[in-house]
Every structure is written in C-alpha cells, then in structure tokens.
Amino acid sequence: MSFADSYHATTLALLDFVRQKNLPTLRALGPIIGRSLAAGGVLHLFGSGHSEMLAREIIGRAGGLMPVTGLFDPGYGFSENVVGYGDRLARRYENTYGLQTGECFIIISNSGKNASPIEVALHAKSRGLVTIALTALSMSTTASTIHPGGRNLHAVCDYVLDNGGVPGDAVVEVDPGRFAGPTSTLTGSLLLNLLALEAIEWLRAESHSLPLVTSQNVPGGMEANIALAARYRTRLSKLIG
C-alpha cells in the first residue's frame, strides 16, 4: 500500500472513531452552547501555532454560526511556552471583546502541554465561562506540562474533545521510526463542525432563530450577513492576527 493510500484508509477510519468516541460530549455541549447563543452570547476559540487554523475553521464560515470569535496570537505561537504570555493574551482579548459568564471557550492544543492554551483556559474559567479542550488525549495525558500549575489542558477544562491522534500527530511510517501524515486538522475540523451542528439543532428545536453565516456568493448573502453581524458588533474579532 502506498503512503497516500495508507493515510487515506487510516484517516477514514479515524474520522468515524473520533465521532463515536466524542458523541456523548458533543451531545452534552450542544445545549450548553445553544443556550449561551440564545441569550446573546458568543462562542470563543483559541489555538496557538498551527492550532489557530482550526479555530479559524468555524469563524465567519459560510454555513456556520455567526456569533463565533477567536483570540488570535500575533506571535503565531512562537511564545506559546513562555509562562505568562497566554494570560496576557487572554486579558487583552477580554478588554477588547469581553468575556461573559456562561459563554463557552474552546481551547485547541494537540499536545495539551504548552503554557499559552492552559493559561487562556484558566483565565476563561476565572471569568465563569465553560471551557472545552480540543486535544489529543494520547499526548495530553502523557506529556509533561510546561505550565507551573502542573496540569495539562485536558485536566484544566470542563469538557474534553479527543481528536484521536497519536503522539507526534503523524500516522504513516515513511522510514524506520519516521512518520508523516498528520491527522489533527482533519479530526479537529470534524469535531468543531459537529459541535456547531449540535448547537444549531438545539436552537432549532427550541424555536430560536438560527444565526447562520450565509455565503456572500449567493444573492442577498452579503446583506444578510451585515444585518446579522450588527447584533454582535463589539464582540467579534477580525479574521486577522
């Protein structure tokens, strides 16, 4: 089997495994996020380094939820292991966009051991937000944390979504002891979109309006988005660092 064929087969099976493993947590979080959004709140995300790409996956996305916003690191994760840096990022973000009790904050870190994601999670918890870790439990439960508090991300957050990844992320052995083909982006994107759909389903079941982003490439899409975004004018960060 070629490297690409091996990766394809492995990731197809992993996507199904990850959904089934996380289904109880996804179902539990749908109403929690839905209630927060129905009350006028927003959903926050943070991912340091490459994990920021996952946070951006559901922010301002056509077919996704409008009230979703992100804390973006201007250093692109370069200082994610500097103790205190994540806390400063979180405080600056709160001063600009606000954090409200009862809102939800998804913190993304594949390893779960770096200081910045842990500090963002701790700051959000201190403000009364529900914290959700998106991590690889195989790494977060075994890697030594850099944070002086001694706990990894999964142990800090209220809920945990496991992306099913292996230590090192890559799954195809291309040379003895050397691996390629990371999986965290695929499974992380799946989990975030499943989570959004669980919240949307709860909102619809409870007869709330659906705050969905419409593609600006369809007639009336831009106008609809401008009108909807006006509800959250001071709460949504831009899609730039």
Phi, psi and omega in degrees: 000134179292163177303315182295319178296320179296317179297317180299312181294318181295316184288326177299315179293323183292322179301316179293318179300315182295320179297313181295319182295322185266000186303315179300321179290318177300316181293326178288324184280334181308307179294327181295312178293318180302315179297319179298315180292321179297331179275004178097006181279177177233160177260127183257148175223149172215133172217129182266142180066225182298333180295342177298329179300323178293320178301319181291342182304323185245018177256121179064029186264128176304129183088358179254188181276137177290314185281060178232132186218161186226146169270115182252134183273115180295344178268005177054033176087359183300327184253023186295344178258007177274113182298130181101339182293315180297324178296320178293320176300315182295319180293320177295318179298315180298319180297331183271315189245343177086145172233127184243137179308134179094344175288168182246145181229118177264123180247124187251123175206117183297317182277330180072011186247347187280154190292315187301309179300321180295318180292322176297317179297316181295321178295316179299318179298321181294341179261006176085018178272154173277124184255137183232119177269133169246109190209173171261106184298333178297334177264314185296332180271354184237334182280141178286129181290149174271341184287136182295345177290344174086001181244147175273173187302316184298332181276346182269325189276160180286323180228154182228130170250123183263120181281000174074010183284165178260160175305128184092347173077323187277148190237354182250119179280112185259342172210159179308117179077006180237133189234150174223172179085072179288154184241348189296329180290316180298307184287326178296317178298318178301311183296319180294319179288324174298319179297317178299319180292326175297319178293318179297319179296320178295316180301316180293317181297330180265012174065031174269152175294149183263112182278071186262144173281130178260142177300130178289355180268004174248154183304130177081358184296313181299315181297319179296320180292320179297317180294318181289318182296336181299335179293336188239031191308320185263003189251342188257125177283159179281164181275034174228156183291000000 
